[in-house]
Amino acid sequence: MPYRPPLIAREFFVADPPELPVRAHGEEGLSAVRRAEVVDSGDHGVTLKGSTSTEETLIVQVTVAGEGVIRVRLGQDREARTRSARAITMVTPGRYGGAAVEAGEGRVVVDAGSVRAEVRLDPWNIRFTDRSGRTLVEQDAGRPDISGRVRTLPFGRSAVDGVPVAYHETFVAPADEAFGGFGESFTPLDKRGQRPLMWNFDAFGAESQRAYKNVPFYLSSRGYGILVDSGAPVEFDMCQSTHSTVQIIVPDDLIDYYVIGGPAPADVLGRFDALTGKPVLPPKWAFGTWISSGFFRDSQERVLERARRIRDAGIPCDVLHLDTYWQTETHWSDLRWDPEAFPDPAGMLATLKEQGFKVCLWMNPYVSHLSPAFPGAAEKGYFLRRPDGDVYVADSWHGSHPACGIVDFTNPEAVEWFKGLLRDRLREGVAVFKTDFAEGVPADAVAYNGMTGTDLHNVYTLLFNDAVAEVTREIAGHGMVWARSSFLGGQRHPAQWSGDVDAVYPSMGSTIRGGLSHGLSGIPFWSHDAGGFTGTPAPDLYVRWAQFGALSPLVRFHGTTSREPWQFPADAERGAIEAIRLRYRLMPYIYSAAVTAAETGAPMMRALCVDYPDDPVAWQADLEYLLGTDLLVAPMTSADGVRKVYLPSGVWVDYWTGEAVDGGRYITVSPPIDRIPLFARHGALIPVTEPGDTVADDPVVTLLAFGVPEGECRTTIRDLDGDTTVTAVRDGDRVVVTAEGPKRIAGVEFVGPGAPVVIN
């Protein structure tokens, strides 16, 4: 369970996780694998009969699940599977033609190319290496301390009163090993010393270990990743209980994990995608600005006035978001327009379309018991139930709004009913839905397919977003959502945003960390509420957060009060609009990075360790990032206007001044309010365009050249019309630029010390 500080009121959440028991001193129940014998061997792996410390027999399977991927399963029998598989398949193992298995006296080697498993049968041990034999990670057998207590939970399972409650695994962790991942974790990027719990919470902000989006996967600085296939509340003890080991506790019917080889983080993420699915690229317009009505009363008249002001002020914007109040307040979320506030939604949507806006509508998978839609849906069995068979009417809004029924997406008829409600709105002209909440399945709920709330809780968000994405793709031609919660495989649901963060500087810092961790978990298309969500940001914070938003994968302005630029003082309004225009100027670069992220699984918003995995500082510098591969962004995260920026090795060029700065060190910056610390890699070719009201389908591209060192500089512009490769070569005192592909380069501008340019 997450740490709860003393003397502070406990968070109210309708769906807290069940707690595992704490074993008393000397209590029995730990069953650790001690030895094994091979019972079956093939080209892709082995099956072994494991004998445990309590004389149980458990089945161990070590198999190749793709090039550079080895799968390990421990369960009662060969057919054991995670309980969440009753609802959804999250991991699909692959094949590798070069797989090899070598079984010898007391030893088995399973070779997956980039990763090998060396299995010692007696005493039991698995060591994973790279192809050269270098140890990546190795099981820890469990050592008693001086009192005789075993500090760790070795490969095996534990029982209470003779009933198995969890399987577990423990790995040795060298003292300098760093870890990243676990979904949108708002804690420091290096998870060493933390204990992530894979349970989707309503996190109430970005300031604790509670997370809306959990992914049971982590990357190591030693060049590998670990993925656990389970929808259960898995706990990862990342060197917290003991500084020398990582422990994984899986309260499921087996432990089923994958060791994924690198050596680079991007290599691990590519193989992760092969197991769990590639990210889905959002439509191009989605990378423009989203401006929200905010979480307060709205109306058709206000929406149309908002649209007019945006266009009159020349603020680049592609999406208008209508939050909760497009529906009748006490009926959320029955997906019906409030007829008083929105008397002519079809006419409003048509007008907005003429002005170049897409429209996003808020919704969630809960239906108020006061909604006229509730009784019929309840009678037909469309909601989760309590153990006694009654509809589970839950306080999903923490007392602030009426209790709700929770749509049961394990019931095919409920799915079709829910899709029908969405289909009506899409046919009116709505482009996309914000899929809010979905963390609130109570542990004691019962689903149509017989799953318990505990087993359904984490994967529920996948079923919910699958349904919304499918019907959106059917009518609108794309599968985008704007999701708050997610789980393993959620990269198929772009985009995701960081939830209800507070409008204060420290929360912006935590939000950056959440985005970086989520990127290391295979989710490239992520965003946040520019300005923060809860409260009203100070004018300087509004500008600084707008700058961070403008240089994020996607950007939306949203909060409990207005985030419209004209609601802030003139200098703050101007600063926010300038940040938005910078984003639209960089759109050819941003969209190119997005296409690449969808293909590779590497994040758009890249923790420095993605590109500099051998630099220990890159695993710790978590208040800055690379946007794409060539721009380093360091948002201002405190009101004093001064911060330290770590520049990795190489030469970096200040985007604003053209000054070249040597990397491999920290520098101190104090930029004016209208500038965010932004650096380009020396030699980078950054495609830009003239900002317009909306994202252009076929922009006129010019090139910013941040110096051209000896040799060749190259970039690829990726757009709807295909790829254009641009090359710059120094020829004495000239630089020759060539372009191959559909885009024509309209001009080249040198930033910093430059040279005359010839364009071919």
C-alpha distance (Angstrom), angle and dihedral (degrees) to the residues before:
residue distance angle dihedral
M1 . . .
P2 3.80 . .
Y3 3.79 116.2 .
R4 3.81 112.6 -92.2
P5 3.81 114.4 -157.1
P6 3.81 117.2 -132.6
L7 3.80 122.0 -104.0
I8 3.81 93.6 16.9
A9 3.79 120.7 110.7
R10 3.77 111.6 -101.3
E11 3.81 115.6 -111.0
F12 3.78 111.2 -104.9
F13 3.78 110.6 -129.2
V14 3.77 123.3 160.7
A15 3.79 93.1 -146.4
D16 3.80 111.3 47.4
P17 3.82 115.1 164.2
P18 3.80 122.7 -105.0
E19 3.78 113.0 -104.3
L20 3.77 124.5 -123.6
P21 3.81 115.6 -128.1
V22 3.80 121.5 -101.4
R23 3.79 111.7 -124.5
A24 3.80 113.9 -124.6
H25 3.80 120.4 -129.3
G26 3.78 108.5 -77.4
E27 3.79 93.4 6.5
E28 3.79 116.8 147.0
G29 3.79 125.5 -130.3
L30 3.79 106.9 93.2
S31 3.79 111.7 119.2
A32 3.82 111.9 -175.7
V33 3.80 125.2 -177.7
R34 3.81 107.5 -110.6
R35 3.81 104.2 169.8
A36 3.79 139.5 -3.5
E37 3.77 143.0 -164.6
V38 3.80 128.6 -149.9
V39 3.81 113.8 -108.7
D40 3.79 98.6 168.7
S41 3.79 135.4 13.7
G42 3.81 132.4 -176.1
D43 3.79 142.2 159.2
H44 3.80 93.3 -77.0
G45 3.78 104.4 37.4
V46 3.78 152.3 -43.2
T47 3.77 138.6 -89.7
L48 3.79 116.2 -145.9
K49 3.77 136.8 -172.5
G50 3.77 107.3 -130.6
S51 3.80 123.5 -155.2
T52 3.78 115.6 -152.4
S53 3.77 138.4 -152.6
T54 3.83 88.9 -99.8
E55 3.81 93.5 48.1
E56 3.78 92.9 -105.2
T57 3.79 120.5 144.2
L58 3.80 115.6 -132.7
I59 3.80 129.7 175.2
V60 3.80 119.0 -118.1
Q61 3.80 121.7 -167.7
V62 3.81 122.9 -171.9
T63 3.80 112.1 -176.2
V64 3.78 143.0 159.2
A65 3.82 110.3 -106.4
G66 3.81 98.4 -179.9
E67 3.78 137.9 -37.7
G68 3.78 106.3 -43.4
V69 3.81 93.7 6.7
I70 3.82 128.9 105.9
R71 3.79 122.8 -175.8
V72 3.81 124.1 -151.3
R73 3.79 122.7 -167.6
L74 3.80 129.4 -178.0
G75 3.77 120.7 -177.5
Q76 3.77 147.4 126.5
D77 3.79 91.7 -85.6
R78 3.81 142.5 -3.7
E79 3.80 93.9 -93.4
A80 3.80 97.1 55.0
R81 3.79 113.9 127.0
T82 3.77 138.2 174.7
R83 3.81 114.3 -82.0
S84 3.80 91.0 -126.6
A85 3.82 88.4 66.5
R86 3.80 87.1 80.9
A87 3.79 86.5 74.4
I88 3.80 107.1 25.6
T89 3.79 145.6 -2.3
M90 3.78 110.5 -124.8
V91 3.81 102.8 173.1
T92 3.80 128.2 41.1
P93 3.81 112.9 -170.6
G94 3.79 117.1 -142.3
R95 3.80 136.2 -151.0
Y96 3.77 133.3 -109.3
G97 3.77 121.2 -156.4
G98 3.79 92.7 -153.7
A99 3.80 94.7 55.3
A100 3.80 115.7 134.0
V101 3.80 135.4 -174.9
E102 3.78 123.6 -161.1
A103 3.80 118.0 -172.6
G104 3.81 117.5 -171.4
E105 3.77 139.4 156.6
G106 3.80 106.1 -44.7
R107 3.79 92.8 -19.8
V108 3.83 141.4 82.5
V109 3.81 127.7 -170.1
V110 3.81 120.2 -162.0
D111 3.81 111.3 -167.5
A112 3.83 121.5 -159.3
G113 3.79 96.6 166.8
S114 3.79 105.2 -112.3
V115 3.82 90.6 33.3
R116 3.81 130.4 40.7
A117 3.81 128.9 -172.0
E118 3.78 116.4 -147.6
V119 3.80 108.8 -163.3
R120 3.79 121.3 -164.0
L121 3.80 109.7 -162.2
D122 3.82 102.8 -160.2
P123 2.94 116.3 54.8
W124 3.79 90.3 17.7
N125 3.81 119.7 -116.0
I126 3.82 139.4 144.6
R127 3.79 122.7 -155.7
F128 3.81 120.4 -174.1
T129 3.80 118.4 -152.4
D130 3.76 139.0 174.1
R131 3.81 120.0 -112.0
S132 3.83 91.1 -85.0
G133 3.78 92.5 56.1
R134 3.81 96.6 -105.8
T135 3.80 110.7 147.0
L136 3.79 113.3 -111.1
V137 3.80 98.6 175.1
E138 3.79 136.6 -20.7
Q139 3.78 135.6 -162.6
D140 3.78 118.5 -103.6
A141 3.79 113.4 -136.2
G142 3.78 95.3 -150.5
R143 3.78 122.2 -104.2
P144 3.81 125.2 -146.0
D145 3.78 117.4 -128.2
I146 3.80 123.0 -131.1
S147 3.82 90.6 -79.4
G148 3.78 91.3 55.2
R149 3.80 93.8 -109.5
V150 3.80 116.2 138.1
R151 3.80 104.6 -129.3
T152 3.78 96.7 -162.7
L153 3.80 139.2 43.4
P154 3.80 107.7 -120.4
F155 3.79 126.2 -157.2
G156 3.80 103.0 -54.9
R157 3.78 139.6 62.4
S158 3.79 141.1 -82.0
A159 3.78 130.7 -134.3
V160 3.78 135.4 -162.9
D161 3.80 116.7 -153.7
G162 3.77 87.8 -9.3
V163 3.82 94.4 -55.4
P164 3.84 118.2 114.9
V165 3.82 111.0 -119.8
A166 3.80 103.6 171.6
Y167 3.80 145.9 0.4
H168 3.76 120.1 -138.9
E169 3.77 147.0 -170.5
T170 3.82 132.8 -166.6
F171 3.81 128.5 -159.7
V172 3.78 130.6 -166.9
A173 3.82 111.5 -111.3
P174 3.82 118.4 -158.3
A175 3.78 113.6 -134.8
D176 3.81 94.5 -108.4
E177 3.82 97.9 45.7
A178 3.81 116.7 121.9
F179 3.80 127.5 -162.5
G180 3.80 134.8 -157.0
G181 3.79 137.1 179.8
F182 3.84 134.1 48.5
G183 3.79 93.6 142.7
E184 3.78 126.8 -83.7
S185 3.79 96.5 -7.0
F186 3.80 112.5 169.2
T187 3.81 93.4 -160.0
P188 3.84 123.4 95.2
L189 3.79 113.0 -54.3
D190 3.81 95.4 -115.9
K191 3.79 102.6 70.5
R192 3.80 94.9 -162.9
G193 3.81 107.4 128.7
Q194 3.81 92.8 23.4
R195 3.81 132.3 104.7
P196 3.81 110.0 -145.7
L197 3.80 115.3 -163.2
M198 3.79 115.6 -154.4
W199 3.80 97.9 -135.0
N200 3.79 122.4 117.7
F201 3.79 110.1 -124.9
D202 3.74 135.6 -178.0
A203 3.79 86.0 -112.5
F204 3.83 96.9 -160.8
G205 3.79 90.1 -140.5
A206 3.78 137.8 -30.6
E207 3.78 102.0 -69.5
S208 3.82 107.4 94.5
Q209 3.80 142.6 40.0
R210 3.80 89.2 -89.3
A211 3.79 108.9 110.5
Y212 3.80 135.9 -170.1
K213 3.80 91.1 -152.3
N214 3.78 122.7 42.7
V215 3.79 126.7 -179.6
P216 3.84 117.8 -175.0
F217 3.78 92.6 -137.9
Y218 3.77 137.0 97.1
L219 3.80 139.7 -175.4
S220 3.80 123.8 -139.0
S221 3.78 129.3 -147.5
R222 3.82 85.5 -130.4
G223 3.81 91.5 72.0
Y224 3.80 107.8 -95.5
G225 3.79 142.2 85.9
I226 3.82 135.2 -142.1
L227 3.81 121.7 -144.7
V228 3.82 122.0 -173.4
D229 3.79 115.7 -158.5
S230 3.79 103.0 -145.4
G231 3.78 137.4 107.4
A232 3.81 90.7 -153.9
P233 3.83 124.3 107.7
V234 3.79 92.7 -86.3
E235 3.81 115.9 -171.5
F236 3.78 122.6 -146.8
D237 3.79 113.4 -162.5
M238 3.81 100.1 -161.8
C239 3.79 100.0 -164.3
Q240 3.81 91.7 -55.3
S241 3.81 102.2 118.8
T242 3.77 90.0 37.1
H243 3.79 122.9 9.2
S244 3.80 93.6 -138.5
T245 3.81 102.3 58.6
V246 3.77 145.3 50.0
Q247 3.80 113.3 -141.1
I248 3.80 125.0 -163.1
I249 3.81 118.3 -163.2
V250 3.81 116.9 -169.0
P251 3.84 117.2 -173.3
D252 3.81 92.7 -160.9
D253 3.80 140.1 98.9
L254 3.82 91.1 -84.0
I255 3.77 143.0 -6.9
D256 3.80 111.8 -108.3
Y257 3.78 115.6 177.0
Y258 3.80 139.7 162.8
V259 3.79 128.1 -143.4
I260 3.81 106.6 -150.2
G261 3.78 121.6 -161.9
G262 3.79 129.2 -138.5
P263 2.86 132.8 143.2
A264 3.83 90.0 -158.1
P265 3.81 123.0 37.6
A266 3.81 89.3 -117.3
D267 3.82 89.1 56.9
V268 3.80 90.9 51.7
L269 3.81 91.5 48.3
G270 3.81 91.6 49.9
R271 3.80 90.2 54.8
F272 3.80 90.3 43.5
D273 3.81 88.2 57.3
A274 3.80 90.8 50.5
L275 3.81 87.4 59.2
T276 3.79 100.8 39.5
G277 3.82 105.3 24.9
K278 3.78 136.1 -87.4
P279 3.80 121.4 -82.6
V280 3.80 115.9 -97.1
L281 3.81 115.3 -123.5
P282 3.82 112.8 -127.8
P283 3.82 118.1 -131.6
K284 3.78 113.0 -84.5
W285 3.80 94.9 -110.1
A286 3.81 88.9 60.9
F287 3.82 89.6 71.8
G288 3.79 89.6 65.6
T289 3.80 124.3 86.5
W290 3.81 120.8 -64.3
I291 3.82 114.1 -155.7
S292 3.80 117.2 -168.2
S293 3.77 135.4 -150.7
G294 3.82 86.7 -132.1
F295 3.79 129.2 -128.7
F296 3.79 96.2 -63.5
R297 3.79 137.7 79.2
D298 3.78 116.0 -48.8
S299 3.79 137.8 175.7
Q300 3.76 142.0 -168.2
E301 3.80 90.1 -102.9
R302 3.81 92.0 53.5
V303 3.80 92.9 47.1
L304 3.81 92.3 53.1
E305 3.80 91.5 46.0
R306 3.81 90.0 49.7
A307 3.80 90.4 52.3
R308 3.81 92.0 48.7
R309 3.81 93.0 50.8
I310 3.79 92.4 48.5
R311 3.79 92.4 53.3
D312 3.82 94.6 41.0
A313 3.81 90.7 52.0
G314 3.79 92.6 47.8
I315 3.81 93.0 -122.5
P316 3.82 109.0 162.2
C317 3.81 106.8 -122.1
D318 3.80 134.3 154.2
V319 3.81 104.6 174.9
L320 3.78 133.7 45.6
H321 3.80 111.8 -161.4
L322 3.80 120.7 -153.3
D323 3.78 110.2 -159.3
T324 3.81 129.8 -158.4
Y325 3.79 99.7 -48.6
W326 3.80 96.7 71.7
Q327 3.81 81.3 83.6
T328 3.80 127.2 58.1
E329 3.79 105.9 -82.5
T330 3.81 99.8 -122.9
H331 3.83 93.6 41.9
W332 3.81 101.5 63.0
S333 2.97 119.6 179.1
D334 3.81 108.3 9.2
L335 3.83 91.1 116.5
R336 3.80 95.4 -124.5
W337 3.81 124.0 130.4
D338 3.79 118.0 -111.8
P339 3.83 97.7 -113.6
E340 3.80 93.8 -152.9
A341 3.80 97.8 50.1
F342 3.82 94.7 35.9
P343 3.81 108.5 31.6
D344 3.84 95.4 163.4
P345 3.82 110.2 25.8
A346 3.80 93.9 161.1
G347 3.80 91.1 54.8
M348 3.79 91.6 45.8
L349 3.82 91.7 50.6
A350 3.80 91.3 49.3
T351 3.81 91.5 51.8
L352 3.80 92.2 48.9
K353 3.79 90.8 49.5
E354 3.81 90.0 54.3
Q355 3.82 88.1 53.1
G356 3.81 91.1 53.8
F357 3.82 98.7 -104.5
K358 3.79 129.5 136.7
V359 3.80 114.4 -151.7
C360 3.80 126.7 -135.3
L361 3.81 121.9 -166.1
W362 3.80 126.2 -155.2
M363 3.80 119.3 -127.2
N364 3.79 142.1 147.8
P365 3.83 136.2 -162.0
Y366 3.81 95.1 -103.2
V367 3.82 125.3 93.3
S368 3.80 120.5 -157.0
H369 3.77 114.9 -118.4
L370 3.83 85.7 -130.4
S371 3.81 93.2 60.0
P372 3.83 116.7 106.8
A373 3.82 85.9 -129.9
F374 3.80 93.6 60.2
P375 3.84 104.0 77.2
G376 3.80 95.7 51.4
A377 3.79 93.8 44.8
A378 3.80 91.3 47.5
E379 3.80 92.2 50.3
K380 3.81 90.8 51.8
G381 3.80 93.0 51.8
Y382 3.79 97.7 -110.5
F383 3.83 95.4 139.8
L384 3.79 134.5 67.5
R385 3.78 114.6 -96.7
R386 3.77 139.3 -142.0
P387 3.81 120.6 -113.4
D388 3.84 89.1 -96.6
G389 3.82 91.2 57.0
D390 3.80 98.4 -105.3
V391 3.80 119.6 129.9
Y392 3.79 109.6 -89.9
V393 3.81 102.7 -119.9
A394 3.79 102.1 -172.2
D395 3.79 134.6 -168.9
S396 3.78 90.7 -121.8
W397 3.82 93.1 159.5
H398 3.83 95.9 54.0
G399 3.79 92.4 -114.5
S400 3.79 97.1 -52.1
H401 3.83 96.7 101.4
P402 3.83 135.9 19.0
A403 3.80 119.9 -65.4
C404 3.78 115.9 -97.8
G405 3.75 146.5 -150.1
I406 3.82 113.8 -119.1
V407 3.80 114.2 -130.9
D408 3.83 110.1 -118.7
F409 3.80 106.2 -134.2
T410 3.80 91.7 -177.2
N411 3.82 86.4 71.8
P412 3.84 108.9 81.4
E413 3.80 92.0 -154.5
A414 3.81 91.1 52.9
V415 3.81 89.6 51.0
E416 3.80 91.8 52.9
W417 3.80 91.7 46.4
F418 3.79 91.0 51.3
K419 3.80 92.9 46.2
G420 3.78 88.8 52.2
L421 3.81 90.9 58.6
L422 3.80 90.1 51.3
R423 3.80 93.2 43.9
D424 3.80 90.3 60.3
R425 3.81 91.8 56.7
L426 3.80 93.6 44.4
R427 3.80 91.3 52.4
E428 3.81 88.8 54.2
G429 3.81 88.7 59.8
V430 3.81 105.7 -90.2
A431 3.83 109.2 148.3
V432 3.81 105.1 -161.6
F433 3.81 143.7 -3.1
K434 3.78 131.0 -128.4
T435 3.80 102.7 -134.7
D436 3.79 101.9 -152.6
F437 3.83 129.8 -175.3
A438 3.87 118.4 -3.3
E439 3.82 93.5 149.0
G440 3.80 92.8 98.9
V441 3.82 108.4 86.5
P442 3.83 103.3 132.8
A443 3.79 117.2 -129.4
D444 3.82 92.2 -121.8
A445 3.82 95.9 50.4
V446 3.81 120.6 115.6
A447 3.81 123.3 -143.1
Y448 3.80 131.3 -147.6
N449 3.82 90.6 -106.9
G450 3.81 91.9 51.7
M451 3.81 98.0 -102.7
T452 3.78 118.5 143.2
G453 3.77 120.2 -122.8
T454 3.79 89.6 -110.7
D455 3.80 92.1 57.6
L456 3.82 93.9 41.8
H457 3.80 98.4 41.5
N458 3.81 101.2 90.1
V459 3.80 99.3 33.7
Y460 3.81 93.2 46.3
T461 3.81 90.3 86.6
L462 3.81 90.1 56.5
L463 3.82 91.7 53.8
F464 3.81 90.9 46.3
N465 3.79 95.6 49.0
D466 3.81 91.9 41.9
A467 3.81 89.4 58.2
V468 3.81 93.6 47.8
A469 3.81 93.4 44.4
E470 3.80 92.5 48.9
V471 3.79 95.9 53.2
T472 3.82 91.7 41.5
R473 3.79 89.7 53.4
E474 3.81 90.0 47.9
I475 3.82 94.6 54.8
A476 3.82 107.1 19.8
G477 3.80 98.8 33.8
H478 3.82 97.2 -121.0
G479 3.80 135.2 74.8
M480 3.79 100.5 -137.5
V481 3.81 124.0 139.3
W482 3.82 132.0 170.2
A483 3.80 100.7 -128.1
R484 3.79 133.4 -172.1
S485 3.81 98.8 -170.8
S486 3.79 130.9 42.6
F487 3.78 143.7 157.1
L488 3.80 141.1 -169.8
G489 3.82 109.1 -24.9
G490 3.80 93.0 19.4
Q491 3.80 92.1 130.9
R492 3.82 85.4 91.1
H493 3.82 87.1 68.2
P494 3.79 108.7 68.5
A495 2.90 129.0 -148.5
Q496 3.80 121.2 33.2
W497 3.78 127.8 178.0
S498 3.78 133.0 -158.3
G499 3.79 100.2 -109.6
D500 3.78 130.7 -134.0
V501 3.80 104.0 -9.0
D502 3.79 121.9 171.8
A503 3.80 119.2 -106.0
V504 3.82 95.5 -116.4
Y505 3.80 132.7 104.9
P506 3.84 97.0 -108.9
S507 3.80 90.1 55.4
M508 3.78 90.2 54.4
G509 3.79 87.8 55.7
S510 3.81 91.6 49.8
T511 3.79 89.3 47.8
I512 3.80 91.2 56.0
R513 3.80 89.0 52.2
G514 3.79 90.7 49.6
G515 3.79 91.9 52.3
L516 3.80 92.6 48.5
S517 3.81 93.0 48.7
H518 3.80 90.9 47.9
G519 3.80 90.0 50.9
L520 3.81 89.5 53.2
S521 3.82 86.4 52.8
G522 3.80 94.5 61.2
I523 3.83 99.4 -93.2
P524 3.83 110.7 122.4
F525 3.83 100.8 167.5
W526 3.79 107.3 69.4
S527 3.78 138.2 139.7
H528 3.80 144.7 168.3
D529 3.78 140.2 -149.0
A530 3.80 105.8 -78.8
G531 3.79 106.5 -133.0
G532 3.79 91.9 22.4
F533 3.80 124.0 -89.3
T534 3.81 110.2 -111.9
G535 3.79 115.1 61.7
T536 3.79 131.1 -7.4
P537 3.80 118.7 -61.5
A538 3.77 120.5 -129.5
P539 3.81 110.2 -108.7
D540 3.81 93.6 -105.4
L541 3.82 91.7 48.9
Y542 3.80 89.8 48.9
V543 3.81 90.0 56.7
R544 3.79 94.3 43.7
W545 3.80 92.4 48.6
A546 3.81 90.9 45.8
Q547 3.81 87.8 55.5
F548 3.81 91.1 50.0
G549 3.81 89.5 47.8
A550 3.79 93.4 48.6
L551 3.81 89.5 55.9
S552 3.81 95.9 44.5
P553 3.82 125.2 96.8
L554 3.82 89.7 -97.5
V555 3.81 131.6 1.4
R556 3.80 134.1 -145.0
F557 3.80 130.3 170.4
H558 3.83 108.6 -145.1
G559 3.80 140.3 138.4
T560 3.79 148.8 135.4
T561 3.79 86.3 -81.6
S562 3.78 128.7 34.5
R563 3.79 119.7 -64.1
E564 3.81 92.6 -175.7
P565 3.82 107.0 131.7
W566 3.80 94.2 -128.7
Q567 3.82 90.6 59.8
F568 3.82 89.3 69.8
P569 3.83 130.7 68.7
A570 3.78 114.8 -74.0
D571 3.82 96.0 -102.8
A572 3.82 91.5 49.6
E573 3.80 90.7 46.5
R574 3.77 90.1 51.2
G575 3.82 92.5 47.2
A576 3.82 93.1 51.2
I577 3.81 93.0 47.8
E578 3.80 91.2 48.6
A579 3.80 89.1 53.0
I580 3.81 90.5 51.6
R581 3.80 91.3 49.2
L582 3.80 89.9 50.3
R583 3.80 88.1 56.1
Y584 3.80 92.5 51.4
R585 3.80 90.2 46.4
L586 3.81 89.0 54.5
M587 3.82 93.4 43.3
P588 3.85 96.0 112.4
Y589 3.80 88.1 55.2
I590 3.83 94.0 42.8
Y591 3.79 94.7 48.0
S592 3.81 91.5 46.3
A593 3.81 88.4 54.3
A594 3.80 89.6 49.3
V595 3.80 94.1 53.5
T596 3.79 90.5 49.0
A597 3.81 91.7 48.6
A598 3.81 91.3 52.7
E599 3.80 90.3 52.2
T600 3.80 98.5 43.8
G601 3.80 106.1 26.8
A602 3.81 90.8 -129.3
P603 3.81 110.9 133.0
M604 3.80 125.9 -101.7
M605 3.81 89.1 -143.1
R606 3.78 98.2 52.0
A607 3.79 126.3 -163.0
L608 3.80 106.0 -135.3
C609 3.81 90.2 -111.1
V610 3.82 90.2 69.0
D611 3.79 90.7 69.5
Y612 3.81 99.3 22.1
P613 3.83 104.5 37.8
D614 3.82 93.4 154.3
D615 3.81 92.9 56.5
P616 3.84 108.1 89.9
V617 3.81 91.2 -156.3
A618 3.82 89.9 58.5
W619 3.84 89.3 67.8
Q620 3.82 90.8 53.3
A621 3.83 105.0 37.8
D622 3.80 95.3 90.6
L623 3.81 103.9 154.4
E624 3.80 93.7 71.2
Y625 3.78 136.5 46.1
L626 3.76 147.8 176.5
L627 3.80 115.1 -99.7
G628 3.76 99.9 -149.5
T629 3.78 111.6 -27.0
D630 3.80 101.9 -61.2
L631 3.82 110.5 43.4
L632 3.82 122.4 71.0
V633 3.81 113.8 -157.0
A634 3.81 123.7 -165.0
P635 3.83 110.2 179.8
M636 3.80 117.5 -153.4
T637 3.81 104.0 -108.3
S638 3.80 101.7 179.5
A639 3.78 135.7 53.2
D640 3.81 95.2 -123.5
G641 3.81 90.6 77.5
V642 3.82 95.5 -130.2
R643 3.79 128.7 104.2
K644 3.78 143.0 156.3
V645 3.79 118.1 -115.5
Y646 3.78 122.9 -161.8
L647 3.78 112.7 -142.6
P648 3.82 113.2 -163.2
S649 3.79 121.1 -134.1
G650 3.79 117.6 -57.2
V651 3.79 132.6 45.2
W652 3.82 121.7 -53.4
V653 3.79 127.8 -164.7
D654 3.80 122.0 -144.6
Y655 3.82 105.4 -120.7
W656 3.81 92.5 -144.5
T657 3.80 103.6 40.6
G658 3.80 104.5 23.0
E659 3.81 90.8 -127.8
A660 3.81 113.4 153.0
V661 3.82 113.9 -134.1
D662 3.80 127.8 -169.6
G663 3.79 113.6 -123.6
G664 3.79 134.2 -147.4
R665 3.81 89.9 84.0
Y666 3.78 147.3 65.9
I667 3.79 120.5 -95.7
T668 3.80 128.5 -169.6
V669 3.80 118.4 -125.9
S670 3.82 133.6 -175.9
P671 3.80 106.5 -178.3
P672 3.80 123.9 -175.6
I673 3.79 116.2 -100.3
D674 3.80 93.0 -97.5
R675 3.83 94.4 57.9
I676 3.79 131.8 67.8
P677 3.82 116.9 -157.1
L678 3.80 101.9 -96.5
F679 3.79 127.5 167.6
A680 3.79 132.5 -178.0
R681 3.77 124.6 -148.6
H682 3.81 109.2 -106.2
G683 3.79 106.9 -100.7
A684 3.80 93.4 25.0
L685 3.80 118.2 145.3
I686 3.80 107.2 -152.3
P687 3.84 117.6 -168.1
V688 3.80 113.8 -142.6
T689 3.79 138.0 171.8
E690 3.79 140.3 -164.8
P691 3.84 109.9 -81.7
G692 3.79 116.0 -114.6
D693 3.80 136.5 -179.8
T694 3.81 90.2 -86.6
V695 3.79 138.9 13.0
A696 3.82 108.1 -75.0
D697 3.80 119.8 -127.5
D698 3.82 91.9 -147.9
P699 3.81 109.1 20.2
V700 3.78 125.9 -170.4
V701 3.80 102.5 -114.7
T702 3.77 129.8 -147.8
L703 3.78 125.4 179.0
L704 3.80 131.7 -123.0
A705 3.80 108.5 -154.9
F706 3.79 112.9 -161.4
G707 3.79 94.5 -161.3
V708 3.79 126.7 -52.2
P709 3.81 112.2 -123.6
E710 3.77 123.2 -160.5
G711 3.77 110.4 -63.4
E712 3.78 126.4 22.2
C713 3.81 134.2 -31.5
R714 3.76 119.5 -161.3
T715 3.79 140.2 -178.4
T716 3.80 135.8 171.8
I717 3.79 120.8 -137.2
R718 3.79 108.4 -152.2
D719 3.78 118.9 -162.8
L720 3.79 144.0 144.5
D721 3.80 90.4 -79.1
G722 3.82 94.0 53.7
D723 3.79 138.2 -96.4
T724 3.80 126.1 -35.8
T725 3.81 117.7 -166.5
V726 3.79 114.3 -151.4
T727 3.80 121.0 -164.8
A728 3.80 129.1 -171.6
V729 3.80 120.2 -166.1
R730 3.79 126.0 -177.7
D731 3.80 112.7 -127.8
G732 3.78 107.0 -176.8
D733 3.78 106.9 -68.5
R734 3.79 92.2 -10.4
V735 3.80 134.3 74.7
V736 3.79 117.3 -145.5
V737 3.80 114.9 -152.7
T738 3.80 121.7 -164.6
A739 3.81 130.0 -178.4
E740 3.79 127.0 -159.5
G741 3.78 116.3 -170.4
P742 3.79 140.5 42.3
K743 3.82 97.5 -52.5
R744 3.79 120.6 88.2
I745 3.81 115.2 -149.6
A746 3.80 106.0 -131.4
G747 3.80 95.0 -165.7
V748 3.79 147.6 -26.8
E749 3.79 126.7 -124.2
F750 3.79 121.9 -167.6
V751 3.79 118.1 -140.5
G752 3.78 110.8 -157.0
P753 3.81 124.3 -7.1
G754 3.78 105.1 0.9
A755 3.77 146.1 162.8
P756 3.78 139.0 -134.1
V757 3.77 112.1 -74.3
V758 3.79 133.4 -137.2
I759 3.82 117.0 -165.0
N760 3.79 119.3 -156.4
